């Protein structure tokens, strides 16, 4: 299978996808457990990247890889935020470590928001007790 693109990535993307173990349908940069039809953040990120001149050959390569994966799996495996960030970082000419750094910034902000929410409205103890009450293993160990 080859995917034709206007930048000549038809063979590498097919080789990349075929070389991955797709038995579980996992391919970094593609798919999401909740947003199976596409993460709503991804098109927004692409729009911002394009408005700033960072939407080119790496985005097209990612789209070709996604199309090849979709065809190989027979189901939709949309570009996720991680893939979108990676493509944008490449478009910007930054080293790959910056993709990891930007992911950590986003995760850190999320963790901080959860901490603030838990401080204002504590529910962690109730969740823990509820899970333990439903878990037979906890009953067997006397917890």
C-alpha positions in Angstrom: 0.0 0.0 0.0 1.2 3.5 -0.8 -0.2 6.8 0.1 0.4 9.6 -2.4 1.3 13.0 -1.1 2.5 16.1 -2.8 5.7 15.9 -0.7 6.9 12.4 -1.7 6.4 10.6 1.6 4.4 7.7 0.1 6.9 5.0 0.7 8.4 6.0 4.1 5.0 6.4 5.8 3.8 3.0 4.5 7.0 1.4 5.7 6.8 3.1 9.1 3.2 2.0 9.7 3.8 -1.5 8.4 6.9 -1.8 10.6 4.9 -1.1 13.8 3.0 -3.7 15.7 -0.6 -2.5 15.0 -2.3 -5.5 16.7 -3.4 -3.3 19.5 -4.0 -0.3 17.2 -1.4 1.8 19.0 0.7 4.2 17.0 2.3 7.2 18.8 0.8 10.5 17.7 -2.5 8.8 16.5 -5.7 7.8 18.3 -7.3 8.7 21.6 -9.2 6.4 24.0 -12.0 9.0 24.5 -12.0 11.1 21.3 -12.2 8.2 18.9 -13.5 10.4 16.1 -10.8 13.0 16.6 -9.6 15.1 19.5 -11.3 18.6 19.4 -8.1 20.2 20.4 -6.1 19.0 17.4 -7.7 21.2 14.7 -7.4 24.2 17.0 -3.7 23.5 17.5 -3.3 23.1 13.7 -5.1 26.4 13.0 -2.8 28.3 15.5 0.3 26.6 14.0 -0.8 27.5 10.4 -1.6 31.1 11.4 2.0 31.3 12.6 3.6 29.7 9.6 4.1 26.2 11.1 1.9 23.9 9.0 3.9 22.2 6.3 5.7 19.0 5.3 5.7 17.4 8.8 2.0 17.9 9.2 1.5 16.4 5.7 3.7 13.5 6.7 1.7 12.9 9.8 -1.5 13.0 7.8 -0.1 10.4 5.4 0.9 8.2 8.3 -2.6 8.5 9.8 -4.2 7.7 6.4 -2.0 4.6 6.0 -2.7 3.5 9.6 -6.5 4.0 9.0 -6.3 1.9 5.9 -4.2 -0.8 7.5 -6.4 -1.1 10.6 -9.7 -0.7 8.8 -10.8 2.0 11.3 -10.2 5.6 12.1 -7.0 6.4 14.1 -7.1 10.3 14.1 -4.1 12.5 14.8 -4.0 13.3 18.5 -2.5 16.2 20.4 0.8 14.4 20.9 1.2 14.0 17.1 0.1 17.5 16.4 2.6 18.9 18.9 5.3 16.8 17.4 4.6 17.9 13.9 4.5 21.6 15.0 7.8 21.3 16.9 9.4 19.8 13.7 7.9 22.6 11.6 9.5 25.1 14.0 12.9 23.5 13.5 13.2 22.7 17.2 14.8 19.5 18.6 12.5 16.7 19.6 13.1 17.2 23.3 10.9 20.4 23.0 7.9 18.2 22.1 8.4 16.3 25.4 8.9 19.6 27.3 5.7 21.1 25.9 3.8 17.9 26.8 5.1 18.2 30.4 3.9 21.8 30.6 0.4 20.8 29.6 0.4 17.9 32.0 1.7 20.1 34.8 -1.1 22.6 34.3 -3.6 19.8 34.4 -2.2 18.4 37.6 -2.2 21.8 39.3 -5.8 22.4 38.3 -6.7 19.0 39.8 -4.9 19.9 43.0 -6.7 23.2 43.3 -10.0 21.5 42.6 -9.3 18.8 45.2 -8.4 21.5 47.8 -11.6 23.4 47.2 -13.9 20.3 46.9 -12.2 17.3 48.5 -13.5 14.0 47.0 -10.4 11.8 46.8 -11.0 10.0 50.2 -14.6 9.3 49.2 -13.5 7.9 45.8 -10.9 5.7 47.5 -13.4 4.3 50.0 -15.9 3.7 47.3 -13.4 1.8 45.2 -12.2 -0.3 48.2 -15.8 -1.2 49.0 -16.3 -2.6 45.5 -12.9 -4.4 45.3 -13.0 -8.0 46.6 -9.2 -8.0 47.0 -9.5 -5.2 49.6 -12.0 -7.4 51.6 -9.7 -10.4 51.4 -6.7 -8.5 52.9 -8.8 -6.9 55.6 -8.5 -3.3 54.2 
